[in-house]
Amino acid sequence: MKKALLIMTLFVVALTMLAGCSSNKGGAPKKFVIAYLPGENSDTAIKLNKDFETKLSEKLGVPVESYKATSYNAAIEAMKNGKADYALFGPFSYIVAVDRANVEPVAEISIPAMANAPASVILVKKDSPIQTLADLKGKTFGFVDPVSTTGHLLPKSILAEQLDLTPEEIEQGFFKDVQFAGGHDKAVLGLLRGQYDAIGTASMMPAMLEAKGIIEKDSYRTIGESQPLPGTAIGIRKDLPEDFKASVKEFLLSYDNPEYLEGIVGSKDAKFIEAKDSDFDGLRDIAKKLNLSPDDLLK
């Protein structure tokens, strides 16, 4: 009887230990996955990202993996489904991720030079007959991505406010056609190749492409500008362990590599800073005015 009891006790202990080995609930994850959003993808950017991932892995004590998401939506859905843990979001895609994917801010990338500068611009080719926003009527317009702040939300806000248009009129009626390019660099290149008559994009993107020799200087004109914005939000899965998220935050706030930040946001003066979810409430208000809800955008 005692022998049987001993065997049963050992069996229960073994099951408990096995359960502990197979479950990582409440503990550090076995790996940390970064989802990179669509955008300019040079060899230099890949090298900088790799160095960043290696140092982050050393800090966290787990492998850091990464992949290029096909769209903002895909990155958000990956975080929602636990297939990605971290992503750099534009302000609008960040608030969508908070709403849809249980994301919270772990840090923010601040660009001092952009604090009082337009975040988004509407561009036409240098030799285009289009001179004003009103001249865009009946033309083809290229946005970047449905959940892009500087490539959709703000360009649409510029059009709505300065032309007194409703969101419905912008989407159907005012333009001959509205398309999404899938990336800021793709939008600029599409404009210069004649795919679009005008585009909305991040104000820093043309200069970044010029510096890399991808487009010619002064090959475009600006006919519309937006307000400044909060910086790039670094989103992390909210359900990760608190001490693990604290380690990621500590790493970011101490990561001093101007070359890395210049490579991803186009400014040597950029830096990681503390972030609060309330920093993005102004964008939430703009989204409401434009009838841009996460449910509509992420169908």
C-alpha positions as CSV (number, residue, x, y, z in Angstrom):
1,M,0.0,0.0,0.0
2,K,2.8,2.3,0.9
3,K,4.6,1.4,-2.3
4,A,1.5,2.2,-4.3
5,L,1.1,5.5,-2.6
6,L,4.8,6.4,-3.2
7,I,4.4,5.6,-6.9
8,M,1.3,7.7,-7.2
9,T,3.0,10.6,-5.4
10,L,6.0,10.5,-7.7
11,F,3.6,10.3,-10.7
12,V,1.8,13.5,-9.6
13,V,5.1,15.3,-9.0
14,A,6.4,14.3,-12.4
15,L,3.2,15.6,-14.1
16,T,3.5,18.9,-12.2
17,M,7.1,19.2,-13.3
18,L,6.3,18.5,-16.9
19,A,3.4,21.0,-16.9
20,G,5.9,23.6,-15.6
21,C,8.3,22.8,-18.4
22,S,5.8,23.1,-21.1
23,S,4.1,26.2,-19.9
24,N,5.8,29.6,-19.9
25,K,2.9,31.5,-18.4
26,G,4.1,34.4,-16.3
27,G,7.7,33.8,-17.2
28,A,10.1,35.2,-19.8
29,P,9.3,34.2,-23.4
30,K,11.6,31.8,-25.1
31,K,12.2,34.3,-27.9
32,F,11.3,37.9,-28.8
33,V,9.9,38.6,-32.2
34,I,10.1,42.0,-33.9
35,A,7.8,42.9,-36.8
36,Y,9.2,45.5,-39.1
37,L,6.6,47.6,-41.0
38,P,6.7,48.2,-44.7
39,G,9.1,50.9,-45.9
40,E,12.5,51.6,-47.4
41,N,14.6,48.5,-47.0
42,S,18.3,49.1,-47.8
43,D,21.3,46.9,-47.0
44,T,22.3,49.6,-44.5
45,A,19.0,49.4,-42.7
46,I,19.2,45.6,-42.5
47,K,22.7,45.8,-41.0
48,L,21.6,48.3,-38.4
49,N,18.6,46.3,-37.5
50,K,20.7,43.2,-37.1
51,D,23.1,44.9,-34.7
52,F,20.2,46.3,-32.7
53,E,18.7,42.8,-32.5
54,T,22.0,41.2,-31.4
55,K,22.4,43.7,-28.5
56,L,18.8,43.4,-27.5
57,S,19.1,39.7,-27.4
58,E,22.1,40.0,-25.1
59,K,20.1,42.3,-22.8
60,L,17.0,40.0,-22.7
61,G,18.8,36.7,-22.5
62,V,16.6,35.2,-25.2
63,P,16.9,35.0,-29.1
64,V,15.6,38.0,-30.9
65,E,14.0,37.2,-34.3
66,S,12.5,39.6,-36.9
67,Y,10.6,39.6,-40.1
68,K,9.2,42.2,-42.6
69,A,5.5,42.5,-42.3
70,T,3.6,42.8,-45.7
71,S,1.4,45.6,-44.3
72,Y,0.6,47.6,-41.2
73,N,-2.4,45.4,-40.8
74,A,-0.3,42.3,-40.9
75,A,2.0,43.5,-38.2
76,I,-1.0,44.4,-36.0
77,E,-2.6,41.1,-36.5
78,A,0.7,39.3,-35.8
79,M,0.8,41.0,-32.4
80,K,-2.8,40.3,-31.8
81,N,-2.2,36.6,-32.4
82,G,1.0,36.4,-30.3
83,K,3.2,35.9,-33.4
84,A,5.1,39.2,-32.9
85,D,6.0,41.0,-29.7
86,Y,7.3,44.4,-30.8
87,A,7.0,46.9,-33.6
88,L,7.7,50.5,-34.5
89,F,4.4,52.1,-35.2
90,G,3.4,55.5,-36.7
91,P,1.1,57.3,-34.2
92,F,-2.1,56.2,-36.0
93,S,-1.2,52.6,-36.5
94,Y,-0.2,52.5,-32.9
95,I,-3.6,53.6,-31.7
96,V,-5.2,50.9,-33.9
97,A,-2.8,48.4,-32.4
98,V,-3.8,49.4,-28.9
99,D,-7.4,49.0,-29.8
100,R,-7.1,45.7,-31.7
101,A,-4.0,43.9,-30.5
102,N,-3.6,44.6,-26.7
103,V,-0.5,46.7,-27.4
104,E,1.1,49.3,-25.0
105,P,3.9,51.9,-25.6
106,V,7.3,50.8,-24.3
107,A,9.1,53.9,-25.6
108,E,8.9,56.6,-28.3
109,I,11.3,57.9,-30.9
110,S,11.5,61.7,-30.6
111,I,12.9,63.9,-33.5
112,P,13.6,67.4,-32.1
113,A,13.8,68.9,-35.6
114,M,10.3,67.6,-36.4
115,A,8.7,68.9,-33.1
116,N,7.3,72.0,-34.8
117,A,7.5,70.9,-38.5
118,P,4.8,69.4,-40.7
119,A,4.7,65.6,-40.2
120,S,3.0,64.9,-43.5
121,V,2.9,66.5,-47.0
122,I,1.0,66.2,-50.2
123,L,3.3,66.0,-53.2
124,V,3.1,66.4,-57.0
125,K,5.8,66.0,-59.6
126,K,7.9,69.1,-60.3
127,D,6.5,69.6,-63.8
128,S,2.9,68.8,-62.8
129,P,0.2,71.3,-63.9
130,I,-1.3,70.9,-60.4
131,Q,-0.6,74.0,-58.3
132,T,-3.2,73.8,-55.5
133,L,-5.1,71.2,-53.5
134,A,-8.3,72.3,-55.4
135,D,-6.5,71.2,-58.7
136,L,-6.5,67.6,-57.4
137,K,-10.2,67.2,-58.3
138,G,-10.6,64.4,-60.8
139,K,-7.0,63.2,-60.4
140,T,-5.5,60.0,-59.1
141,F,-4.3,60.1,-55.5
142,G,-1.9,57.7,-53.7
143,F,-2.1,57.1,-50.0
144,V,0.5,54.9,-48.2
145,D,-1.5,52.4,-46.1
146,P,-4.9,52.5,-44.4
147,V,-3.4,52.7,-40.9
148,S,-0.5,55.0,-41.8
149,T,-0.5,58.3,-39.9
150,T,1.6,60.4,-42.2
151,G,0.5,58.5,-45.3
152,H,-3.2,58.4,-44.8
153,L,-4.7,60.0,-41.7
154,L,-2.9,63.4,-42.0
155,P,-3.1,63.7,-45.8
156,K,-6.8,63.0,-45.6
157,S,-7.1,65.6,-42.8
158,I,-5.4,68.2,-44.9
159,L,-7.8,67.6,-47.8
160,A,-10.9,67.6,-45.5
161,E,-10.0,70.8,-43.7
162,Q,-8.6,72.9,-46.5
163,L,-11.1,71.8,-49.2
164,D,-14.1,71.4,-46.9
165,L,-14.6,67.8,-48.0
166,T,-16.2,65.0,-46.0
167,P,-14.3,61.7,-45.7
168,E,-16.9,60.1,-48.1
169,E,-16.2,62.8,-50.7
170,I,-12.5,62.2,-50.5
171,E,-12.9,58.5,-50.9
172,Q,-15.5,58.6,-53.6
173,G,-16.3,61.6,-55.8
174,F,-13.5,64.1,-55.5
175,F,-10.7,62.0,-57.0
176,K,-10.8,60.0,-60.2
177,D,-9.2,57.1,-58.3
178,V,-7.7,56.5,-54.8
179,Q,-5.0,53.9,-54.2
180,F,-2.7,52.6,-51.4
181,A,0.9,52.2,-52.4
182,G,1.9,49.9,-49.5
183,G,4.9,52.0,-48.3
184,H,6.2,55.6,-48.2
185,D,9.0,54.9,-50.6
186,K,6.6,53.1,-52.9
187,A,4.3,56.1,-52.9
188,V,7.0,58.6,-53.8
189,L,8.4,56.4,-56.5
190,G,4.9,55.8,-57.8
191,L,4.4,59.5,-58.1
192,L,7.6,60.1,-60.0
193,R,6.8,57.2,-62.3
194,G,3.4,58.7,-63.1
195,Q,1.3,56.1,-61.3
196,Y,-0.3,58.8,-59.2
197,D,-1.0,62.5,-59.9
198,A,-0.4,63.3,-56.2
199,I,0.4,61.5,-53.0
200,G,0.4,61.9,-49.2
201,T,3.5,60.8,-47.4
202,A,5.8,61.5,-44.4
203,S,7.5,64.9,-44.8
204,M,11.0,63.4,-44.2
205,M,10.6,60.6,-46.8
206,P,11.6,62.5,-50.0
207,A,14.8,63.8,-48.4
208,M,15.7,60.3,-47.2
209,L,15.3,58.9,-50.7
210,E,17.3,61.8,-52.1
211,A,20.2,61.2,-49.7
212,K,20.3,57.5,-50.8
213,G,20.4,58.5,-54.5
214,I,17.0,56.8,-55.1
215,I,15.3,59.9,-56.4
216,E,16.6,63.2,-57.9
217,K,16.6,66.3,-55.8
218,D,13.8,68.8,-56.5
219,S,11.9,66.2,-58.6
220,Y,8.7,67.0,-56.7
221,R,6.7,69.9,-55.2
222,T,4.8,70.3,-52.0
223,I,1.2,71.6,-52.2
224,G,-0.1,70.7,-48.8
225,E,1.3,70.3,-45.2
226,S,0.0,68.9,-42.0
227,Q,0.5,69.7,-38.3
228,P,3.4,68.2,-36.2
229,L,2.9,64.9,-34.5
230,P,4.1,62.8,-31.5
231,G,7.1,60.6,-32.3
232,T,7.2,57.1,-33.6
233,A,5.6,54.8,-31.0
234,I,7.4,51.6,-30.0
235,G,4.6,49.1,-29.3
236,I,5.0,45.9,-27.2
237,R,2.5,43.2,-26.3
238,K,0.8,44.1,-23.0
239,D,0.6,40.5,-21.8
240,L,4.3,40.0,-21.6
241,P,5.8,39.8,-18.1
242,E,6.3,43.2,-16.5
243,D,10.0,42.6,-15.7
244,F,10.6,41.5,-19.3
245,K,8.9,44.7,-20.7
246,A,10.9,46.7,-18.2
247,S,14.1,45.2,-19.6
248,V,13.1,46.1,-23.1
249,K,12.3,49.7,-22.0
250,E,15.6,49.9,-20.2
251,F,17.5,48.8,-23.2
252,L,15.8,51.3,-25.5
253,L,16.3,54.3,-23.3
254,S,20.0,53.5,-22.9
255,Y,20.6,52.5,-26.6
256,D,22.9,55.2,-27.9
257,N,23.5,54.7,-31.6
258,P,22.7,57.8,-33.7
259,E,23.5,55.8,-36.9
260,Y,20.7,53.4,-36.1
261,L,18.1,56.0,-35.4
262,E,19.1,58.0,-38.4
263,G,18.8,54.9,-40.5
264,I,15.2,54.2,-39.4
265,V,13.7,57.7,-39.0
266,G,16.1,59.8,-41.0
267,S,17.5,62.0,-38.2
268,K,20.8,62.0,-36.3
269,D,19.1,63.9,-33.5
270,A,16.5,61.3,-32.9
271,K,16.4,59.5,-29.5
272,F,14.4,57.1,-27.5
273,I,12.3,58.7,-24.8
274,E,9.6,57.7,-22.3
275,A,6.1,57.4,-23.8
276,K,2.5,57.6,-22.5
277,D,-0.6,56.4,-24.3
278,S,-2.2,59.8,-23.7
279,D,0.4,61.3,-26.0
280,F,-1.7,60.0,-28.9
281,D,-5.1,61.2,-27.9
282,G,-5.0,64.1,-30.4
283,L,-4.7,61.5,-33.2
284,R,-7.7,59.6,-31.8
285,D,-9.7,62.8,-32.1
286,I,-8.6,63.4,-35.7
287,A,-9.5,59.7,-36.6
288,K,-13.0,60.2,-35.1
289,K,-13.6,63.3,-37.2
290,L,-12.6,61.4,-40.4
291,N,-14.7,58.4,-39.5
292,L,-11.6,56.2,-39.5
293,S,-12.3,53.3,-37.1
294,P,-10.1,50.3,-36.5
295,D,-13.0,48.0,-37.5
296,D,-13.3,49.7,-40.9
297,L,-9.5,49.8,-41.6
298,L,-8.7,46.3,-40.6
299,K,-11.4,44.3,-42.3
